[in-house]
Amino acid sequence: MATVKIFTTPTCTYCRMAKDFFQKNNIQYEEKNVAIDAAARDEMITKSGQLGVPVIEVDGKIVIGYDQGKLRELLAIK
């Protein structure tokens, strides 16, 4: 099973869409709220170079934003 981490904020619509996608497809994930977790925010910026969310990490590969096609590819979901 893939290791999935999603960097989010509470008000992010695309973060909610990504989490709904994971739940619908029975994908376990770790959520990091960068609005309250400075270490997670620094980790997200270091890994992605991005300040916006969501940033999703799948087995070490970074996906910027909610890119369902890329997530399906990385997670082998048809």
PAZA-690243 format. One record per residue: residue number from 1; residue in three letters; x, y, z of N, C-alpha, C in turn. Coordinates in steps of 0.1 Angstrom, whole numbers, plus 5000, padded with zeros to 4 digits. Example, Ala and Ser with C-alpha at 12.3 -4.5 7.8 and 13.67 -1.06 7.14 Angstrom:
<sites>
pos: 1 code: ala n.c1: 5132 n.c2: 4943 n.c3: 5078 ca.c1: 5123 ca.c2: 4955 ca.c3: 5078 c.c1: 5132 c.c2: 4967 c.c3: 5078
pos: 2 code: ser n.c1: 5128 n.c2: 4978 n.c3: 5071 ca.c1: 5137 ca.c2: 4989 ca.c3: 5071 c.c1: 5129 c.c2: 5000 c.c3: 5079
</sites>
This chain:
<sites>
pos: 1 code: met n.c1: 5008 n.c2: 4988 n.c3: 5000 ca.c1: 5000 ca.c2: 5000 ca.c3: 5000 c.c1: 5009 c.c2: 5012 c.c3: 5000
pos: 2 code: ala n.c1: 5005 n.c2: 5022 n.c3: 4993 ca.c1: 5012 ca.c2: 5035 ca.c3: 4991 c.c1: 5012 c.c2: 5043 c.c3: 5005
pos: 3 code: thr n.c1: 5022 n.c2: 5050 n.c3: 5007 ca.c1: 5023 ca.c2: 5060 ca.c3: 5018 c.c1: 5019 c.c2: 5073 c.c3: 5013
pos: 4 code: val n.c1: 5008 n.c2: 5079 n.c3: 5018 ca.c1: 5002 ca.c2: 5091 ca.c3: 5013 c.c1: 5002 c.c2: 5101 c.c3: 5025
pos: 5 code: lys n.c1: 5007 n.c2: 5113 n.c3: 5022 ca.c1: 5006 ca.c2: 5124 ca.c3: 5031 c.c1: 5001 c.c2: 5136 c.c3: 5024
pos: 6 code: ile n.c1: 4991 n.c2: 5143 n.c3: 5030 ca.c1: 4985 ca.c2: 5155 ca.c3: 5024 c.c1: 4987 c.c2: 5167 c.c3: 5033
pos: 7 code: phe n.c1: 4992 n.c2: 5178 n.c3: 5027 ca.c1: 4994 ca.c2: 5190 ca.c3: 5035 c.c1: 4982 c.c2: 5199 c.c3: 5032
pos: 8 code: thr n.c1: 4975 n.c2: 5204 n.c3: 5042 ca.c1: 4962 ca.c2: 5210 ca.c3: 5040 c.c1: 4960 c.c2: 5223 c.c3: 5049
pos: 9 code: thr n.c1: 4949 n.c2: 5230 n.c3: 5046 ca.c1: 4944 ca.c2: 5240 ca.c3: 5056 c.c1: 4929 c.c2: 5237 c.c3: 5057
pos: 10 code: pro n.c1: 4923 n.c2: 5242 n.c3: 5068 ca.c1: 4909 ca.c2: 5239 ca.c3: 5071 c.c1: 4900 c.c2: 5244 c.c3: 5061
pos: 11 code: thr n.c1: 4903 n.c2: 5255 n.c3: 5054 ca.c1: 4893 ca.c2: 5262 ca.c3: 5045 c.c1: 4895 c.c2: 5258 c.c3: 5030
pos: 12 code: cys n.c1: 4905 n.c2: 5249 n.c3: 5027 ca.c1: 4908 ca.c2: 5246 ca.c3: 5014 c.c1: 4899 c.c2: 5236 c.c3: 5007
pos: 13 code: thr n.c1: 4891 n.c2: 5241 n.c3: 4997 ca.c1: 4882 ca.c2: 5232 ca.c3: 4990 c.c1: 4888 c.c2: 5221 c.c3: 4983
pos: 14 code: tyr n.c1: 4900 n.c2: 5223 n.c3: 4977 ca.c1: 4907 ca.c2: 5213 ca.c3: 4969 c.c1: 4913 c.c2: 5202 c.c3: 4979
pos: 15 code: cys n.c1: 4916 n.c2: 5207 n.c3: 4991 ca.c1: 4921 ca.c2: 5197 ca.c3: 5001 c.c1: 4909 c.c2: 5188 c.c3: 5004
pos: 16 code: arg n.c1: 4898 n.c2: 5193 n.c3: 5007 ca.c1: 4886 ca.c2: 5185 ca.c3: 5010 c.c1: 4883 c.c2: 5175 c.c3: 4998
pos: 17 code: met n.c1: 4884 n.c2: 5180 n.c3: 4986 ca.c1: 4881 ca.c2: 5171 ca.c3: 4974 c.c1: 4891 c.c2: 5160 c.c3: 4974
pos: 18 code: ala n.c1: 4904 n.c2: 5163 n.c3: 4977 ca.c1: 4914 ca.c2: 5152 ca.c3: 4977 c.c1: 4912 c.c2: 5142 c.c3: 4988
pos: 19 code: lys n.c1: 4908 n.c2: 5147 n.c3: 5000 ca.c1: 4905 ca.c2: 5138 ca.c3: 5011 c.c1: 4893 c.c2: 5129 c.c3: 5008
pos: 20 code: asp n.c1: 4883 n.c2: 5135 n.c3: 5002 ca.c1: 4871 ca.c2: 5127 ca.c3: 4998 c.c1: 4875 c.c2: 5117 c.c3: 4987
pos: 21 code: phe n.c1: 4884 n.c2: 5120 n.c3: 4978 ca.c1: 4888 ca.c2: 5110 ca.c3: 4968 c.c1: 4895 c.c2: 5099 c.c3: 4975
pos: 22 code: phe n.c1: 4904 n.c2: 5102 n.c3: 4985 ca.c1: 4911 ca.c2: 5091 ca.c3: 4992 c.c1: 4901 c.c2: 5082 c.c3: 4999
pos: 23 code: gln n.c1: 4892 n.c2: 5088 n.c3: 5006 ca.c1: 4882 ca.c2: 5080 ca.c3: 5014 c.c1: 4874 c.c2: 5072 c.c3: 5004
pos: 24 code: lys n.c1: 4869 n.c2: 5077 n.c3: 4993 ca.c1: 4861 ca.c2: 5070 ca.c3: 4984 c.c1: 4869 c.c2: 5058 c.c3: 4978
pos: 25 code: asn n.c1: 4882 n.c2: 5059 n.c3: 4977 ca.c1: 4890 ca.c2: 5048 ca.c3: 4971 c.c1: 4898 c.c2: 5040 c.c3: 4982
pos: 26 code: asn n.c1: 4893 n.c2: 5042 n.c3: 4994 ca.c1: 4899 ca.c2: 5034 ca.c3: 5006 c.c1: 4915 c.c2: 5036 c.c3: 5006
pos: 27 code: ile n.c1: 4919 n.c2: 5048 n.c3: 5005 ca.c1: 4933 ca.c2: 5051 ca.c3: 5006 c.c1: 4936 c.c2: 5058 c.c3: 5019
pos: 28 code: gln n.c1: 4945 n.c2: 5051 n.c3: 5027 ca.c1: 4948 ca.c2: 5057 ca.c3: 5040 c.c1: 4958 c.c2: 5068 c.c3: 5038
pos: 29 code: tyr n.c1: 4957 n.c2: 5079 n.c3: 5045 ca.c1: 4966 ca.c2: 5090 ca.c3: 5044 c.c1: 4969 c.c2: 5097 c.c3: 5057
pos: 30 code: glu n.c1: 4980 n.c2: 5104 n.c3: 5057 ca.c1: 4983 ca.c2: 5112 ca.c3: 5069 c.c1: 4981 c.c2: 5127 c.c3: 5065
pos: 31 code: glu n.c1: 4973 n.c2: 5134 n.c3: 5073 ca.c1: 4970 ca.c2: 5148 ca.c3: 5070 c.c1: 4979 c.c2: 5157 c.c3: 5079
pos: 32 code: lys n.c1: 4984 n.c2: 5167 n.c3: 5073 ca.c1: 4992 ca.c2: 5177 ca.c3: 5080 c.c1: 4986 c.c2: 5191 c.c3: 5078
pos: 33 code: asn n.c1: 4981 n.c2: 5197 n.c3: 5088 ca.c1: 4974 ca.c2: 5210 ca.c3: 5087 c.c1: 4985 c.c2: 5221 c.c3: 5089
pos: 34 code: val n.c1: 4989 n.c2: 5227 n.c3: 5077 ca.c1: 5000 ca.c2: 5237 ca.c3: 5077 c.c1: 4995 c.c2: 5250 c.c3: 5083
pos: 35 code: ala n.c1: 4982 n.c2: 5252 n.c3: 5086 ca.c1: 4978 ca.c2: 5265 ca.c3: 5092 c.c1: 4982 c.c2: 5265 c.c3: 5107
pos: 36 code: ile n.c1: 4983 n.c2: 5254 n.c3: 5113 ca.c1: 4986 ca.c2: 5254 ca.c3: 5127 c.c1: 4999 c.c2: 5246 c.c3: 5130
pos: 37 code: asp n.c1: 5005 n.c2: 5240 n.c3: 5121 ca.c1: 5018 ca.c2: 5232 ca.c3: 5123 c.c1: 5029 c.c2: 5238 c.c3: 5115
pos: 38 code: ala n.c1: 5037 n.c2: 5246 n.c3: 5121 ca.c1: 5048 ca.c2: 5253 ca.c3: 5114 c.c1: 5058 c.c2: 5243 c.c3: 5109
pos: 39 code: ala n.c1: 5061 n.c2: 5232 n.c3: 5116 ca.c1: 5071 ca.c2: 5222 ca.c3: 5111 c.c1: 5065 c.c2: 5215 c.c3: 5098
pos: 40 code: ala n.c1: 5052 n.c2: 5212 n.c3: 5098 ca.c1: 5046 ca.c2: 5207 ca.c3: 5086 c.c1: 5047 c.c2: 5216 c.c3: 5074
pos: 41 code: arg n.c1: 5044 n.c2: 5229 n.c3: 5077 ca.c1: 5045 ca.c2: 5240 ca.c3: 5067 c.c1: 5059 c.c2: 5240 c.c3: 5061
pos: 42 code: asp n.c1: 5069 n.c2: 5240 n.c3: 5069 ca.c1: 5083 ca.c2: 5240 ca.c3: 5065 c.c1: 5086 c.c2: 5228 c.c3: 5057
pos: 43 code: glu n.c1: 5081 n.c2: 5216 n.c3: 5061 ca.c1: 5084 ca.c2: 5204 ca.c3: 5054 c.c1: 5077 c.c2: 5205 c.c3: 5040
pos: 44 code: met n.c1: 5065 n.c2: 5210 n.c3: 5039 ca.c1: 5058 ca.c2: 5211 ca.c3: 5026 c.c1: 5066 c.c2: 5220 c.c3: 5017
pos: 45 code: ile n.c1: 5070 n.c2: 5232 n.c3: 5022 ca.c1: 5078 ca.c2: 5241 ca.c3: 5013 c.c1: 5091 c.c2: 5235 c.c3: 5009
pos: 46 code: thr n.c1: 5098 n.c2: 5228 n.c3: 5017 ca.c1: 5110 ca.c2: 5222 ca.c3: 5014 c.c1: 5109 c.c2: 5212 c.c3: 5003
pos: 47 code: lys n.c1: 5098 n.c2: 5203 n.c3: 5005 ca.c1: 5096 ca.c2: 5192 ca.c3: 4995 c.c1: 5091 c.c2: 5197 c.c3: 4982
pos: 48 code: ser n.c1: 5082 n.c2: 5208 n.c3: 4982 ca.c1: 5075 ca.c2: 5212 ca.c3: 4970 c.c1: 5079 c.c2: 5225 c.c3: 4964
pos: 49 code: gly n.c1: 5084 n.c2: 5234 n.c3: 4972 ca.c1: 5087 ca.c2: 5247 ca.c3: 4968 c.c1: 5074 c.c2: 5256 c.c3: 4967
pos: 50 code: gln n.c1: 5063 n.c2: 5250 n.c3: 4973 ca.c1: 5050 ca.c2: 5257 ca.c3: 4972 c.c1: 5045 c.c2: 5262 c.c3: 4985
pos: 51 code: leu n.c1: 5038 n.c2: 5273 n.c3: 4984 ca.c1: 5031 ca.c2: 5279 ca.c3: 4996 c.c1: 5016 c.c2: 5275 c.c3: 4997
pos: 52 code: gly n.c1: 5011 n.c2: 5271 n.c3: 4985 ca.c1: 4996 ca.c2: 5268 ca.c3: 4984 c.c1: 4994 c.c2: 5253 c.c3: 4987
pos: 53 code: val n.c1: 4982 n.c2: 5250 n.c3: 4991 ca.c1: 4977 ca.c2: 5237 ca.c3: 4994 c.c1: 4966 c.c2: 5233 c.c3: 4984
pos: 54 code: pro n.c1: 4964 n.c2: 5220 n.c3: 4982 ca.c1: 4971 ca.c2: 5209 ca.c3: 4988 c.c1: 4984 c.c2: 5206 c.c3: 4981
pos: 55 code: val n.c1: 4993 n.c2: 5201 n.c3: 4989 ca.c1: 5005 ca.c2: 5194 ca.c3: 4984 c.c1: 5003 c.c2: 5180 c.c3: 4989
pos: 56 code: ile n.c1: 5004 n.c2: 5170 n.c3: 4980 ca.c1: 5002 ca.c2: 5156 ca.c3: 4983 c.c1: 5015 c.c2: 5148 c.c3: 4980
pos: 57 code: glu n.c1: 5019 n.c2: 5140 n.c3: 4989 ca.c1: 5031 ca.c2: 5132 ca.c3: 4987 c.c1: 5026 c.c2: 5117 c.c3: 4987
pos: 58 code: val n.c1: 5030 n.c2: 5110 n.c3: 4976 ca.c1: 5026 ca.c2: 5096 ca.c3: 4974 c.c1: 5039 c.c2: 5089 c.c3: 4972
pos: 59 code: asp n.c1: 5043 n.c2: 5081 n.c3: 4982 ca.c1: 5056 ca.c2: 5073 ca.c3: 4981 c.c1: 5068 c.c2: 5082 c.c3: 4977
pos: 60 code: gly n.c1: 5068 n.c2: 5094 n.c3: 4982 ca.c1: 5080 ca.c2: 5103 ca.c3: 4980 c.c1: 5078 c.c2: 5112 c.c3: 4967
pos: 61 code: lys n.c1: 5068 n.c2: 5109 n.c3: 4959 ca.c1: 5065 ca.c2: 5118 ca.c3: 4948 c.c1: 5055 c.c2: 5129 c.c3: 4951
pos: 62 code: ile n.c1: 5058 n.c2: 5141 n.c3: 4947 ca.c1: 5050 ca.c2: 5152 ca.c3: 4951 c.c1: 5040 c.c2: 5156 c.c3: 4940
pos: 63 code: val n.c1: 5027 n.c2: 5158 n.c3: 4944 ca.c1: 5017 ca.c2: 5162 ca.c3: 4935 c.c1: 5012 c.c2: 5176 c.c3: 4940
pos: 64 code: ile n.c1: 5012 n.c2: 5186 n.c3: 4932 ca.c1: 5008 ca.c2: 5199 ca.c3: 4935 c.c1: 4994 c.c2: 5201 c.c3: 4932
pos: 65 code: gly n.c1: 4986 n.c2: 5205 n.c3: 4942 ca.c1: 4971 ca.c2: 5206 ca.c3: 4939 c.c1: 4964 c.c2: 5193 c.c3: 4939
pos: 66 code: tyr n.c1: 4951 n.c2: 5194 n.c3: 4936 ca.c1: 4943 ca.c2: 5182 ca.c3: 4935 c.c1: 4943 c.c2: 5177 c.c3: 4920
pos: 67 code: asp n.c1: 4952 n.c2: 5169 n.c3: 4917 ca.c1: 4954 ca.c2: 5164 ca.c3: 4903 c.c1: 4949 c.c2: 5149 c.c3: 4903
pos: 68 code: gln n.c1: 4936 n.c2: 5147 n.c3: 4901 ca.c1: 4930 ca.c2: 5134 ca.c3: 4903 c.c1: 4937 c.c2: 5124 c.c3: 4893
pos: 69 code: gly n.c1: 4940 n.c2: 5128 n.c3: 4881 ca.c1: 4946 ca.c2: 5119 ca.c3: 4871 c.c1: 4960 c.c2: 5114 c.c3: 4876
pos: 70 code: lys n.c1: 4968 n.c2: 5124 n.c3: 4881 ca.c1: 4981 ca.c2: 5120 ca.c3: 4886 c.c1: 4980 c.c2: 5111 c.c3: 4899
pos: 71 code: leu n.c1: 4970 n.c2: 5114 n.c3: 4907 ca.c1: 4968 ca.c2: 5106 ca.c3: 4919 c.c1: 4964 c.c2: 5092 c.c3: 4915
pos: 72 code: arg n.c1: 4955 n.c2: 5091 n.c3: 4906 ca.c1: 4951 ca.c2: 5077 ca.c3: 4901 c.c1: 4963 c.c2: 5070 c.c3: 4895
pos: 73 code: glu n.c1: 4971 n.c2: 5076 n.c3: 4888 ca.c1: 4983 ca.c2: 5070 ca.c3: 4882 c.c1: 4992 c.c2: 5065 c.c3: 4893
pos: 74 code: leu n.c1: 4996 n.c2: 5074 n.c3: 4903 ca.c1: 5005 ca.c2: 5070 ca.c3: 4914 c.c1: 5000 c.c2: 5060 c.c3: 4923
pos: 75 code: leu n.c1: 4986 n.c2: 5059 n.c3: 4925 ca.c1: 4980 ca.c2: 5050 ca.c3: 4934 c.c1: 4974 c.c2: 5037 c.c3: 4927
pos: 76 code: ala n.c1: 4976 n.c2: 5037 n.c3: 4913 ca.c1: 4972 ca.c2: 5026 ca.c3: 4905 c.c1: 4957 c.c2: 5024 c.c3: 4907
pos: 77 code: ile n.c1: 4949 n.c2: 5035 n.c3: 4906 ca.c1: 4934 ca.c2: 5034 ca.c3: 4907 c.c1: 4929 c.c2: 5037 c.c3: 4892
pos: 78 code: lys n.c1: 4920 n.c2: 5028 n.c3: 4888 ca.c1: 4914 ca.c2: 5030 ca.c3: 4875 c.c1: 4902 c.c2: 5038 c.c3: 4875
</sites>
